[in-house]
Amino acid sequence: MGFSDYRQHKHDCKVKQEERAERIRSLPAYNEPFLSSDREILARPIQDIVQDVHQGFLKPIDILKTYGKVALRAHEKTNCLTEIMISDCEKWVEDGSINMKGPLAGIPVSLKDTIVVGGYDASVGYSSKTGKPAEKDGPVVRLLKDAGAVPYVKTNLPITLLSFESANDVWGRTTNPHNPAYTPGGSTGGESALLALGGRIGIGSDVAGSVRVPAHFAGCYSLRCSTGRWPKMGFATSMPGQEGVPSVYSPMARTLNDLMYFTRSVVQMKPWTYDHSVHPMPWRVDVAKEYLTKSKLRVGVLRTDGVVDPSPACVRAMSMVEEALKKQGHEIVEINPPDMYKALRLGALLLNADGCKMFKSFMRSGEWNDRGADQMDFLMNLPRPIRYIYYLWVKYIRRDDVWAGLIRDFRPQSAYENWHLVKEREAYRAEWYDWWDSADVDCLLTPPNATPAVPHEAMRDAVSSCGYTFLFNILDYAAGILPVTHVDKDLDKLPAEFNMRKLNGVAKGAYKFYDAAKMHGLPVGVQIVGRRLEEEKVLALMQRVENALGEDKYDLLSVD
């Protein structure tokens, strides 16, 4: 540690940035204007592209060139890329390294920076993890190549992975494609920026909403799979060994069709033969068909998580979906589920039971830390007497039971205490299991977040405002995001009677940055939630929602 460590940090960051710049310079053909043939590829559904490759009508190298152009343009606008693998991809699609008879033949797939690709770093935004390329592909990359997919770029994320932003010293800050003053989300924010700007398919990870919030913030689609449904081996992480709230890897896509086709194709590749952690659970066509055709759905609407009420923009998106479903004859059910604040408290303690030591262990002297993770570390390591005094002040002087309850025990947990937290988590899951049976709903409709995208570094205040996604990590439920509308400066203003002073500490952190005028044009999505291992059902219900919206369906950003 010390000055020499800081100098090494700065040196390694510079090396990686220069390496990325040189890789871009070495690809002049990918910086040329789009041709009519590129436009044709961009407009075609994924399954049609695959069929054209199988029949020899379309060459994989041409598909790569089209989406390579898309990626470099997206990067120029948002700084979304980390490792650029296109030069190697040109060899892979020609030398037989990729199976062009598979269900994803020729389809470029972008990967979160954490995913292990042979010959490339998986730095997770830490300079200490750079210059250490993997010797071989991880299981999910082997599966992708066997399926015919072409892993062509890796994308940016936040250092620590514990943020709804995407910035680090190694790669810099990724911006929102709709407004550069705002974040595209995190921790899979580079993916959401690329997909919003024309990428087709990506893979990210989710421990508190990290594939779902970016889809909501940037305007694309994602699915949070339950543990055991999607490969998770062969990935780098900031928190190895953390299992209190297991991280899952899951798919993201530009369109719902892409998301459905990709998810089904990966499961049909029998991922359990690549990764021991995956359940040997085939794709259930009958389940998908049942919910695509069911005449009357019962949709439970989650109006609030009880901690932060959704903003006007998010309420309007929910209302649009509700009205569309009602017009189709479906039943909207008002629900009263188990206490959701309990999930936020439990998750916060389980996820940081080590006292934030693991994610800090990879950091070097002077390395920038995400403002949200930095805030958690600060609170986690307050001396106990000071924390207790702070707790008493919040609870009895500020009269904020919500914030007080979160900070009261927010400290490193002993093994004994951690076991009790896991026991409490399992009891909470059982409580929800029984509740869902009694509610008799097909799915839940919820906001993905209390607000649309936030400005850069807002996580310092809004880090705890994650209940709408974090809840379903605690429960391990399948959940998907689809974009619905955009913030409107007139329709989505806060009401005149809105009073920040009456909010709890978590809600204040979220609403500090809500400004419909500044947010005008940012995407707003909704979340569709099923129970554990109900991925087929969730995707089918997302399709029902999008069909119901009809002409009100979300308009994707054009590909320039």
RODO-2510 file (C-alpha; in nm, 4 decimals, decimal comma):
residues 560
     n   res          X          Y          Z
     1     m     0,0000     0,0000     0,0000
     2     g     0,1052     0,3630    -0,0261
     3     f     0,2428     0,5797    -0,3045
     4     s     0,3995     0,2952    -0,5027
     5     d     0,0692     0,1080    -0,4929
     6     y    -0,1103     0,4196    -0,6180
     7     r     0,1411     0,4637    -0,8999
     8     q     0,0885     0,1020    -1,0058
     9     h    -0,2860     0,1597    -1,0004
    10     k    -0,2597     0,4637    -1,2273
    11     h    -0,0195     0,2815    -1,4586
    12     d    -0,2433    -0,0249    -1,4948
    13     c    -0,5498     0,1890    -1,5652
    14     k    -0,3604     0,3771    -1,8356
    15     v    -0,2396     0,0522    -1,9926
    16     k    -0,5922    -0,0896    -2,0157
    17     q    -0,7351     0,2304    -2,1605
    18     e    -0,4584     0,2513    -2,4192
    19     e    -0,5085    -0,1162    -2,5042
    20     r    -0,8788    -0,0556    -2,5629
    21     a    -0,8084     0,2516    -2,7763
    22     e    -0,5563     0,0595    -2,9866
    23     r    -0,8017    -0,2247    -3,0428
    24     i    -1,0565     0,0276    -3,1696
    25     r    -0,7983     0,1919    -3,3970
    26     s    -0,7125    -0,1500    -3,5407
    27     l    -1,0697    -0,1883    -3,6674
    28     p    -1,1096     0,0907    -3,9273
    29     a    -1,3728    -0,1029    -4,1243
    30     y    -1,5976    -0,1021    -3,8173
    31     n    -1,5981     0,2774    -3,8070
    32     e    -1,7426     0,3106    -4,1571
    33     p    -2,1060     0,4176    -4,2190
    34     f    -2,3828     0,1589    -4,2134
    35     l    -2,4570    -0,0021    -4,5485
    36     s    -2,7997    -0,1117    -4,6677
    37     s    -2,6934    -0,4699    -4,5896
    38     d    -2,6205    -0,3647    -4,2291
    39     r    -2,9677    -0,2133    -4,2010
    40     e    -3,1227    -0,5356    -4,3244
    41     i    -2,9380    -0,7384    -4,0597
    42     l    -3,0338    -0,4921    -3,7851
    43     a    -3,4008    -0,5194    -3,8799
    44     r    -3,4242    -0,8987    -3,8867
    45     p    -3,5443    -1,1095    -3,5916
    46     i    -3,2748    -1,3209    -3,4291
    47     q    -3,4291    -1,6505    -3,5357
    48     d    -3,4395    -1,5395    -3,8996
    49     i    -3,0714    -1,4438    -3,8921
    50     v    -2,9887    -1,7886    -3,7503
    51     q    -3,1859    -1,9591    -4,0256
    52     d    -3,0042    -1,7538    -4,2909
    53     v    -2,6698    -1,8633    -4,1461
    54     h    -2,7792    -2,2288    -4,1394
    55     q    -2,8872    -2,2097    -4,5027
    56     g    -2,5779    -2,0227    -4,6163
    57     f    -2,7640    -1,7059    -4,7161
    58     l    -2,5804    -1,4935    -4,4608
    59     k    -2,2171    -1,5081    -4,3519
    60     p    -2,1334    -1,4834    -3,9803
    61     i    -1,8492    -1,2416    -4,0608
    62     d    -2,1018    -0,9976    -4,2091
    63     i    -2,3202    -1,0157    -3,8986
    64     l    -2,0127    -0,9523    -3,6851
    65     k    -1,9188    -0,6486    -3,8933
    66     t    -2,2679    -0,5026    -3,8545
    67     y    -2,2816    -0,5432    -3,4786
    68     g    -1,9175    -0,4432    -3,4419
    69     k    -2,0157    -0,1106    -3,5970
    70     v    -2,3076    -0,0842    -3,3569
    71     a    -2,0834    -0,1543    -3,0564
    72     l    -1,8177     0,1013    -3,1479
    73     r    -2,0798     0,3698    -3,2096
    74     a    -2,2471     0,2930    -2,8794
    75     h    -1,9091     0,3104    -2,7071
    76     e    -1,8312     0,6469    -2,8622
    77     k    -2,1570     0,7825    -2,7202
    78     t    -2,1577     0,6182    -2,3775
    79     n    -1,8183     0,4599    -2,2970
    80     c    -1,9901     0,1225    -2,2547
    81     l    -1,7177    -0,1224    -2,3691
    82     t    -1,4249    -0,2750    -2,1816
    83     e    -1,2584    -0,5668    -2,3619
    84     i    -1,3017    -0,5523    -2,7399
    85     m    -1,2621    -0,9016    -2,8839
    86     i    -1,3667    -0,8387    -3,2448
    87     s    -1,0282    -0,9193    -3,4024
    88     d    -1,0296    -1,2619    -3,2398
    89     c    -1,3961    -1,3072    -3,3341
    90     e    -1,3042    -1,2677    -3,7007
    91     k    -1,0809    -1,5726    -3,6610
    92     w    -1,3320    -1,7685    -3,4532
    93     v    -1,6121    -1,7399    -3,7099
    94     e    -1,3798    -1,8623    -3,9859
    95     d    -1,1704    -2,1346    -3,8200
    96     g    -1,4428    -2,3557    -3,6720
    97     s    -1,4045    -2,2374    -3,3113
    98     i    -1,7756    -2,1571    -3,3143
    99     n    -2,0441    -2,4085    -3,4107
   100     m    -2,2407    -2,2466    -3,6924
   101     k    -2,5023    -2,5234    -3,6807
   102     g    -2,6220    -2,4206    -3,3338
   103     p    -2,9411    -2,2340    -3,2349
   104     l    -2,7529    -1,9026    -3,2043
   105     a    -2,5444    -1,9371    -3,5203
   106     g    -2,3630    -1,6138    -3,5968
   107     i    -2,5366    -1,4018    -3,3322
   108     p    -2,3001    -1,1572    -3,1551
   109     v    -2,3447    -1,1617    -2,7769
   110     s    -2,2015    -0,8968    -2,5452
   111     l    -2,0812    -0,9947    -2,1997
   112     k    -2,0516    -0,8188    -1,8698
   113     d    -1,6836    -0,7578    -1,7909
   114     t    -1,6917    -1,0222    -1,5153
   115     i    -1,7420    -1,3107    -1,7601
   116     v    -1,4297    -1,5158    -1,8291
   117     v    -1,3127    -1,5312    -2,1910
   118     g    -0,9831    -1,7018    -2,2725
   119     g    -0,7076    -1,4512    -2,3513
   120     y    -0,8833    -1,1546    -2,1879
   121     d    -0,8968    -0,9940    -1,8444
   122     a    -1,2045    -1,0024    -1,6236
   123     s    -1,1043    -0,7036    -1,4145
   124     v    -1,4394    -0,6174    -1,2483
   125     g    -1,3152    -0,2579    -1,2679
   126     y    -1,0236    -0,3199    -1,0278
   127     s    -0,6762    -0,2292    -1,1527
   128     s    -0,5329    -0,5124    -0,9407
   129     k    -0,7184    -0,7616    -1,1615
   130     t    -0,5838    -0,6271    -1,4910
   131     g    -0,3001    -0,7842    -1,6890
   132     k    -0,4163    -1,1329    -1,5878
   133     p    -0,5893    -1,2782    -1,8940
   134     a    -0,7778    -1,6029    -1,8461
   135     e    -0,6138    -1,9161    -1,9830
   136     k    -0,9378    -2,0552    -2,1254
   137     d    -1,3050    -1,9767    -2,1727
   138     g    -1,5398    -2,0183    -1,8799
   139     p    -1,8385    -2,2553    -1,9028
   140     v    -2,0913    -2,0015    -2,0296
   141     v    -1,8590    -1,8856    -2,3090
   142     r    -1,7978    -2,2473    -2,4117
   143     l    -2,1731    -2,2987    -2,4198
   144     l    -2,2257    -1,9845    -2,6281
   145     k    -1,9667    -2,0899    -2,8852
   146     d    -2,1146    -2,4398    -2,9023
   147     a    -2,4535    -2,2780    -2,9643
   148     g    -2,3056    -2,0698    -3,2461
   149     a    -2,3003    -1,7354    -3,0652
   150     v    -2,0091    -1,4952    -3,1071
   151     p    -1,8919    -1,3284    -2,7802
   152     y    -1,7586    -1,0062    -2,9316
   153     v    -1,7301    -0,7361    -2,6627
   154     k    -1,7343    -0,7032    -2,2868
   155     t    -1,9107    -0,4176    -2,1110
   156     n    -1,8621    -0,1787    -1,8230
   157     l    -1,9785    -0,2037    -1,4621
   158     p    -1,9214    -0,0376    -1,1247
   159     i    -1,6193    -0,1254    -0,9161
   160     t    -1,7499    -0,3542    -0,6340
   161     l    -2,0583    -0,4467    -0,8462
   162     l    -2,2723    -0,3000    -0,5661
   163     s    -2,4289    -0,0057    -0,7445
   164     f    -2,6976     0,1058    -0,9857
   165     e    -2,4264     0,3054    -1,1648
   166     s    -2,1351     0,1887    -1,3839
   167     a    -1,8013     0,3606    -1,3246
   168     n    -1,4471     0,2715    -1,2201
   169     d    -1,0928     0,3996    -1,2650
   170     v    -0,9939     0,1268    -1,5095
   171     w    -1,2568     0,1940    -1,7750
   172     g    -1,4174     0,5222    -1,6769
   173     r    -1,7853     0,6132    -1,6508
   174     t    -2,0665     0,4838    -1,8706
   175     t    -2,3449     0,7287    -1,9536
   176     n    -2,7125     0,6831    -2,0315
   177     p    -2,7884     0,6757    -2,4076
   178     h    -3,0882     0,9044    -2,3527
   179     n    -2,9119     1,1686    -2,1416
   180     p    -2,5361     1,1735    -2,0708
   181     a    -2,5895     1,3413    -1,7325
   182     y    -2,7581     1,0224    -1,6092
   183     t    -2,6402     0,6676    -1,5442
   184     p    -2,7539     0,3667    -1,7513
   185     g    -2,7759     0,1708    -1,4272
   186     g    -2,5609    -0,0972    -1,2738
   187     s    -2,4046    -0,3200    -1,2136
   188     t    -2,4720    -0,4327    -1,5710
   189     g    -2,4898    -0,0768    -1,7044
   190     g    -2,2539    -0,1162    -1,9970
   191     e    -2,4825    -0,3863    -2,1307
   192     s    -2,7966    -0,1754    -2,1040
   193     a    -2,6285     0,1177    -2,2818
   194     l    -2,5135    -0,1043    -2,5692
   195     l    -2,8475    -0,2825    -2,6042
   196     a    -3,0404     0,0431    -2,6022
   197     l    -2,8211     0,1682    -2,8863
   198     g    -2,8611    -0,1357    -3,1090
   199     g    -2,6852    -0,4354    -2,9551
   200     r    -2,9024    -0,7460    -2,9588
   201     i    -2,8189    -0,9865    -2,6763
   202     g    -2,6128    -0,9666    -2,3576
   203     i    -2,5452    -1,1464    -2,0309
   204     g    -2,5183    -0,9775    -1,6928
   205     s    -2,5420    -1,0601    -1,3243
   206     d    -2,7949    -0,9646    -1,0579
   207     v    -2,7617    -0,9638    -0,6793
   208     a    -2,9973    -0,6741    -0,5982
   209     g    -3,1368    -0,5759    -0,9372
   210     s    -2,8255    -0,5516    -1,1531
   211     v    -2,9802    -0,6732    -1,4807
   212     r    -3,3235    -0,5293    -1,4060
   213     v    -3,2514    -0,1718    -1,2999
   214     p    -3,0216    -0,1107    -1,6027
   215     a    -3,2997    -0,2316    -1,8346
   216     h    -3,5386     0,0120    -1,6643
   217     f    -3,2872     0,2998    -1,6674
   218     a    -3,1719     0,2604    -2,0295
   219     g    -3,4737     0,1129    -2,2075
   220     c    -3,4162    -0,2544    -2,2898
   221     y    -3,5344    -0,5963    -2,1660
   222     s    -3,3986    -0,8344    -1,9043
   223     l    -3,4835    -1,1449    -1,7062
   224     r    -3,3629    -1,2229    -1,3557
   225     c    -3,3396    -1,6034    -1,3455
   226     s    -3,3698    -1,8039    -1,0278
   227     t    -3,0563    -1,9670    -0,8912
   228     g    -2,9747    -2,2866    -1,0757
   229     r    -3,1478    -2,1955    -1,4004
   230     w    -2,8592    -2,0120    -1,5702
   231     p    -2,4834    -2,0882    -1,5655
   232     k    -2,2860    -1,8994    -1,3005
   233     m    -1,9449    -2,0660    -1,3002
   234     g    -1,6497    -1,9085    -1,4787
   235     f    -1,7114    -1,5527    -1,3662
   236     a    -1,5039    -1,3034    -1,1716
   237     t    -1,6625    -1,1195    -0,8824
   238     s    -1,5974    -0,8594    -0,6158
   239     m    -1,7419    -1,0817    -0,3428
   240     p    -1,6316    -1,4437    -0,3846
   241     g    -1,7919    -1,6644    -0,1211
   242     q    -2,0917    -1,4380    -0,0606
   243     e    -2,3985    -1,6648    -0,0518
   244     g    -2,6368    -1,4818     0,1809
   245     v    -2,7960    -1,3252    -0,1278
   246     p    -2,6701    -1,5397    -0,4158
   247     s    -2,5803    -1,3591    -0,7352
   248     v    -2,7335    -1,4973    -1,0539
   249     y    -2,6257    -1,4516    -1,4151
   250     s    -2,9091    -1,3751    -1,6512
   251     p    -2,9931    -1,2574    -2,0042
   252     m    -3,0587    -0,9073    -2,1374
   253     a    -3,1728    -0,8051    -2,4853
   254     r    -3,2800    -0,5186    -2,7074
   255     t    -3,6254    -0,6659    -2,7746
   256     l    -3,8569    -0,9089    -2,6026
   257     n    -3,8348    -1,1463    -2,8984
   258     d    -3,4551    -1,1492    -2,8631
   259     l    -3,4824    -1,2140    -2,4890
   260     m    -3,7259    -1,5019    -2,5316
   261     y    -3,5365    -1,6677    -2,8153
   262     f    -3,1992    -1,6351    -2,6432
   263     t    -3,3170    -1,7628    -2,3051
   264     r    -3,4892    -2,0634    -2,4598
   265     s    -3,1854    -2,1414    -2,6771
   266     v    -2,9417    -2,1381    -2,3843
   267     v    -3,1609    -2,3663    -2,1709
   268     q    -3,2069    -2,6013    -2,4670
   269     m    -2,8258    -2,6283    -2,4834
   270     k    -2,8449    -2,8199    -2,1513
   271     p    -2,6319    -2,5785    -1,9469
   272     w    -2,6138    -2,8348    -1,6643
   273     t    -2,3677    -3,0272    -1,8835
   274     y    -2,1354    -2,7222    -1,8734
   275     d    -2,1872    -2,6046    -1,5165
   276     h    -2,2540    -2,8193    -1,2088
   277     s    -2,4565    -2,5428    -1,0434
   278     v    -2,7359    -2,5555    -1,3047
   279     h    -3,0458    -2,7680    -1,2454
   280     p    -3,1059    -3,0317    -1,5159
   281     m    -3,4323    -2,8623    -1,6040
   282     p    -3,5349    -2,8554    -1,9708
   283     w    -3,7231    -2,5679    -2,1286
   284     r    -4,0933    -2,6141    -2,0557
   285     v    -4,2761    -2,5344    -2,3778
   286     d    -4,6079    -2,6325    -2,2199
   287     v    -4,5725    -2,3690    -1,9463
   288     a    -4,4893    -2,0956    -2,1969
   289     k    -4,7867    -2,1978    -2,4125
   290     e    -5,0234    -2,2065    -2,1142
   291     y    -4,9550    -1,8454    -2,0183
   292     l    -4,9391    -1,7196    -2,3755
   293     t    -5,2921    -1,8479    -2,4302
   294     k    -5,4635    -1,8287    -2,0892
   295     s    -5,7860    -1,6382    -2,1447
   296     k    -5,7982    -1,4485    -1,8150
   297     l    -5,4952    -1,3626    -1,6046
   298     r    -5,4979    -1,2605    -1,2382
   299     v    -5,2303    -0,9940    -1,1984
   300     g    -5,1387    -0,8798    -0,8503
   301     v    -5,0291    -0,5159    -0,8394
   302     l    -4,7600    -0,4130    -0,5938
   303     r    -4,8297    -0,0420    -0,5375
   304     t    -4,5412     0,0225    -0,3000
   305     d    -4,2642    -0,1638    -0,1219
   306     g    -4,3582     0,0163     0,1980
   307     v    -4,0271     0,2023     0,2064
   308     v    -4,0195     0,4279    -0,1002
   309     d    -4,3417     0,4982    -0,2875
   310     p    -4,2905     0,4967    -0,6665
   311     s    -4,2466     0,8308    -0,8420
   312     p    -4,5172     0,9758    -1,0708
   313     a    -4,3341     0,8488    -1,3824
   314     c    -4,3251     0,4929    -1,2490
   315     v    -4,6864     0,5093    -1,1333
   316     r    -4,7909     0,6213    -1,4828
   317     a    -4,6053     0,3295    -1,6464
   318     m    -4,7805     0,0894    -1,4097
   319     s    -5,1169     0,2497    -1,4864
   320     m    -5,0592     0,2130    -1,8605
   321     v    -5,0037    -0,1606    -1,8170
   322     e    -5,2991    -0,2027    -1,5820
   323     e    -5,5381    -0,0293    -1,8217
   324     a    -5,4085    -0,2281    -2,1183
   325     l    -5,4590    -0,5570    -1,9316
   326     k    -5,8075    -0,4591    -1,8155
   327     k    -5,9085    -0,3845    -2,1741
   328     q    -5,8008    -0,7375    -2,2624
   329     g    -6,0318    -0,8753    -1,9923
   330     h    -5,7671    -0,9626    -1,7337
   331     e    -5,8213    -0,9166    -1,3608
   332     i    -5,6144    -0,6675    -1,1614
   333     v    -5,5805    -0,7826    -0,8017
   334     e    -5,4958    -0,5535    -0,5103
   335     i    -5,2524    -0,7393    -0,2867
   336     n    -5,1216    -0,7197     0,0680
   337     p    -4,8028    -0,9311     0,0724
   338     p    -4,5706    -0,9962     0,3675
   339     d    -4,3669    -0,7052     0,5053
   340     m    -4,1222    -0,6008     0,2315
   341     y    -3,9114    -0,3805     0,4579
   342     k    -3,7981    -0,7024     0,6253
   343     a    -3,6399    -0,8122     0,2953
   344     l    -3,4453    -0,4869     0,2631
   345     r    -3,3114    -0,5148     0,6180
   346     l    -3,2272    -0,8838     0,5829
   347     g    -3,0642    -0,8364     0,2433
   348     a    -2,8507    -0,5466     0,3583
   349     l    -2,7087    -0,7503     0,6461
   350     l    -2,6627    -1,0740     0,4509
   351     l    -2,4957    -0,9084     0,1518
   352     n    -2,2492    -0,7183     0,3697
   353     a    -2,2024    -0,9669     0,6535
   354     d    -1,8250    -0,9554     0,6048
   355     g    -1,8143    -0,5855     0,6934
   356     c    -1,7432    -0,4884     0,3298
   357     k    -1,3964    -0,6417     0,3636
   358     m    -1,4020    -0,8630     0,0553
   359     f    -1,4832    -0,6023    -0,2069
   360     k    -1,2306    -0,3641    -0,0499
   361     s    -0,9577    -0,6293    -0,0474
   362     f    -0,9045    -0,5914    -0,4240
   363     m    -0,8671    -0,2129    -0,4097
   364     r    -0,5409    -0,0235    -0,4302
   365     s    -0,4356     0,2989    -0,2629
   366     g    -0,6191     0,5954    -0,4107
   367     e    -0,8566     0,3837    -0,6187
   368     w    -1,1933     0,5524    -0,6678
   369     n    -1,4839     0,3746    -0,5032
   370     d    -1,8462     0,3853    -0,6076
   371     r    -2,0242     0,6411    -0,3894
   372     g    -2,2910     0,3959    -0,2820
   373     a    -2,0443     0,1234    -0,1863
   374     d    -1,8327     0,3860    -0,0128
   375     q    -2,1332     0,4950     0,1905
   376     m    -2,2072     0,1348     0,2923
   377     d    -1,8450     0,0842     0,3946
   378     f    -1,8522     0,4022     0,6024
   379     l    -2,1684     0,3047     0,7895
   380     m    -2,0585    -0,0574     0,8260
   381     n    -1,7365     0,0375     1,0010
   382     l    -1,8542     0,3101     1,2354
   383     p    -1,7403     0,2374     1,5924
   384     r    -2,0240     0,0688     1,7783
   385     p    -2,0796     0,3507     2,0342
   386     i    -2,1030     0,6082     1,7537
   387     r    -2,3362     0,3893     1,5503
   388     y    -2,5613     0,3432     1,8516
   389     i    -2,5755     0,7158     1,9191
   390     y    -2,6536     0,7740     1,5517
   391     y    -2,9269     0,5106     1,5683
   392     l    -3,0839     0,6759     1,8745
   393     w    -3,0732     1,0152     1,7038
   394     v    -3,2376     0,8841     1,3876
   395     k    -3,5052     0,6881     1,5731
   396     y    -3,6001     0,9297     1,8509
   397     i    -3,4996     1,2735     1,7262
   398     r    -3,5655     1,2370     1,3534
   399     r    -3,8388     0,9777     1,4264
   400     d    -3,7365     0,7723     1,1228
   401     d    -3,7990     0,4077     1,2081
   402     v    -3,7135     0,2897     0,8545
   403     w    -3,3600     0,4306     0,8411
   404     a    -3,3017     0,3545     1,2080
   405     g    -3,3914    -0,0107     1,1534
   406     l    -3,1413    -0,0413     0,8693
   407     i    -2,8466     0,1114     1,0547
   408     r    -2,9085    -0,0430     1,3969
   409     d    -2,7313    -0,3727     1,3212
   410     f    -2,5409    -0,2671     1,0081
   411     r    -2,2003    -0,3982     1,1131
   412     p    -1,9870    -0,7072     1,0471
   413     q    -2,1785    -1,0208     1,1452
   414     s    -2,0318    -1,3152     1,3310
   415     a    -2,0824    -1,6633     1,1861
   416     y    -2,3419    -1,7230     1,4560
   417     e    -2,5284    -1,4053     1,3649
   418     n    -2,5053    -1,4832     0,9939
   419     w    -2,6586    -1,8271     1,0471
   420     h    -2,9508    -1,6644     1,2256
   421     l    -2,9951    -1,4238     0,9335
   422     v    -3,0069    -1,7149     0,6895
   423     k    -3,2629    -1,8862     0,9115
   424     e    -3,4693    -1,5675     0,9083
   425     r    -3,4365    -1,5468     0,5282
   426     e    -3,5704    -1,9001     0,4887
   427     a    -3,8629    -1,8287     0,7184
   428     y    -3,9383    -1,5172     0,5135
   429     r    -3,9344    -1,7188     0,1909
   430     a    -4,1765    -1,9675     0,3456
   431     e    -4,4056    -1,6819     0,4492
   432     w    -4,4151    -1,5550     0,0904
   433     y    -4,4705    -1,9068    -0,0424
   434     d    -4,7823    -1,9441     0,1670
   435     w    -4,9010    -1,5927     0,0866
   436     w    -4,8748    -1,6451    -0,2896
   437     d    -5,0768    -1,9672    -0,2656
   438     s    -5,3518    -1,7823    -0,0802
   439     a    -5,3408    -1,4795    -0,3155
   440     d    -5,3912    -1,7049    -0,6184
   441     v    -5,2304    -1,4673    -0,8695
   442     d    -5,0505    -1,5564    -1,1927
   443     c    -4,7836    -1,2898    -1,1477
   444     l    -4,7028    -0,9604    -0,9826
   445     l    -4,6778    -0,6261    -1,1597
   446     t    -4,4359    -0,3921    -0,9816
   447     p    -4,2191    -0,0869    -1,0443
   448     p    -3,8551    -0,1829    -1,1128
   449     n    -3,7351     0,1094    -0,9012
   450     a    -3,8891     0,4052    -0,7232
   451     t    -3,7560     0,6442    -0,9880
   452     p    -3,6213     0,6412    -1,3425
   453     a    -3,2446     0,6736    -1,3992
   454     v    -3,0513     0,8890    -1,1539
   455     p    -2,7643     1,1344    -1,2154
   456     h    -2,4050     1,0174    -1,1849
   457     e    -2,2848     0,9596    -0,8271
   458     a    -2,6412     0,9740    -0,6922
   459     m    -2,5884     0,6330    -0,5314
   460     r    -2,4253     0,8064    -0,2365
   461     d    -2,7788     0,9008    -0,1307
   462     a    -2,9937     0,6485    -0,3194
   463     v    -2,7948     0,3312    -0,2456
   464     s    -3,0636     0,1852    -0,0169
   465     s    -3,3488     0,2545    -0,2588
   466     c    -3,3424    -0,0895    -0,4177
   467     g    -3,6356    -0,2659    -0,2555
   468     y    -3,8413    -0,3293    -0,5682
   469     t    -3,5717    -0,5526    -0,7133
   470     f    -3,3801    -0,6658    -0,4036
   471     l    -3,6959    -0,8229    -0,2610
   472     f    -3,7005    -1,0824    -0,5372
   473     n    -3,3331    -1,1680    -0,4913
   474     i    -3,4105    -1,2514    -0,1298
   475     l    -3,7041    -1,4654    -0,2461
   476     d    -3,5121    -1,6019    -0,5489
   477     y    -3,8082    -1,5352    -0,7784
   478     a    -3,7916    -1,5047    -1,1562
   479     a    -3,8555    -1,1470    -1,2660
   480     g    -3,8433    -0,9612    -1,5949
   481     i    -3,8265    -0,5973    -1,7029
   482     l    -3,9856    -0,4452    -2,0084
   483     p    -3,9741    -0,0754    -2,0990
   484     v    -4,3132     0,0939    -2,1290
   485     t    -4,2796     0,4708    -2,1707
   486     h    -4,0567     0,7763    -2,1210
   487     v    -4,0555     1,0431    -1,8515
   488     d    -4,2760     1,3367    -1,9457
   489     k    -4,1877     1,6717    -1,7904
   490     d    -4,5535     1,7722    -1,7626
   491     l    -4,7278     1,4435    -1,6820
   492     d    -4,4731     1,3222    -1,4270
   493     k    -4,4171     1,6261    -1,2058
   494     l    -4,4313     1,5811    -0,8308
   495     p    -4,7642     1,6971    -0,6860
   496     a    -4,7732     2,0393    -0,5197
   497     e    -4,8339     1,8807    -0,1800
   498     f    -4,5218     1,6603    -0,1992
   499     n    -4,3091     1,7173     0,1121
   500     m    -3,9531     1,5776     0,1304
   501     r    -3,9367     1,6442     0,5036
   502     k    -4,2017     1,3806     0,5705
   503     l    -4,0059     1,1042     0,3974
   504     n    -3,7927     0,8411     0,5683
   505     g    -3,4169     0,8411     0,5071
   506     v    -3,4300     0,5846     0,2248
   507     a    -3,7062     0,7694     0,0398
   508     k    -3,5276     1,1022     0,0785
   509     g    -3,2199     0,9526    -0,0860
   510     a    -3,4290     0,8425    -0,3849
   511     y    -3,6402     1,1548    -0,4262
   512     k    -3,3473     1,3923    -0,3855
   513     f    -3,2797     1,3391    -0,7571
   514     y    -3,6319     1,3144    -0,8958
   515     d    -3,6932     1,6016    -1,1360
   516     a    -3,9338     1,5286    -1,4229
   517     a    -3,8076     1,8249    -1,6267
   518     k    -3,4455     1,7120    -1,6118
   519     m    -3,5460     1,3472    -1,6576
   520     h    -3,7682     1,4186    -1,9589
   521     g    -3,7233     1,1428    -2,2170
   522     l    -3,5626     0,8845    -1,9872
   523     p    -3,7108     0,5327    -2,0123
   524     v    -3,9577     0,3947    -1,7598
   525     g    -4,0267     0,0230    -1,7298
   526     v    -4,2299    -0,2238    -1,5273
   527     q    -4,1390    -0,5519    -1,3598
   528     i    -4,3255    -0,8805    -1,4082
   529     v    -4,2607    -1,1308    -1,1297
   530     g    -4,3239    -1,5032    -1,1060
   531     r    -4,2197    -1,7529    -0,8433
   532     r    -3,8949    -1,9440    -0,8248
   533     l    -3,7900    -2,1171    -1,1492
   534     e    -4,0832    -1,9739    -1,3457
   535     e    -3,8764    -1,8187    -1,6246
   536     e    -4,0962    -1,9552    -1,9054
   537     k    -4,4042    -1,8169    -1,7363
   538     v    -4,2521    -1,4725    -1,6757
   539     l    -4,1395    -1,4358    -2,0366
   540     a    -4,4827    -1,5422    -2,1619
   541     l    -4,6523    -1,2884    -1,9353
   542     m    -4,4138    -1,0162    -2,0504
   543     q    -4,5297    -1,0979    -2,4032
   544     r    -4,8928    -1,0707    -2,2934
   545     v    -4,8242    -0,7270    -2,1460
   546     e    -4,6456    -0,6036    -2,4552
   547     n    -4,9228    -0,7367    -2,6790
   548     a    -5,1819    -0,5633    -2,4615
   549     l    -4,9995    -0,2298    -2,4921
   550     g    -5,0359    -0,2491    -2,8691
   551     e    -4,9625     0,0874    -3,0271
   552     d    -4,8504     0,2163    -2,6860
   553     k    -4,5580    -0,0251    -2,6965
   554     y    -4,2235     0,1337    -2,6078
   555     d    -4,0294     0,2947    -2,8941
   556     l    -3,6694     0,1761    -2,8997
   557     l    -3,3860     0,4192    -2,9704
   558     s    -3,2999     0,4220    -3,3381
   559     v    -2,9646     0,2824    -3,4512
   560     d    -2,7700     0,5696    -3,6094
***
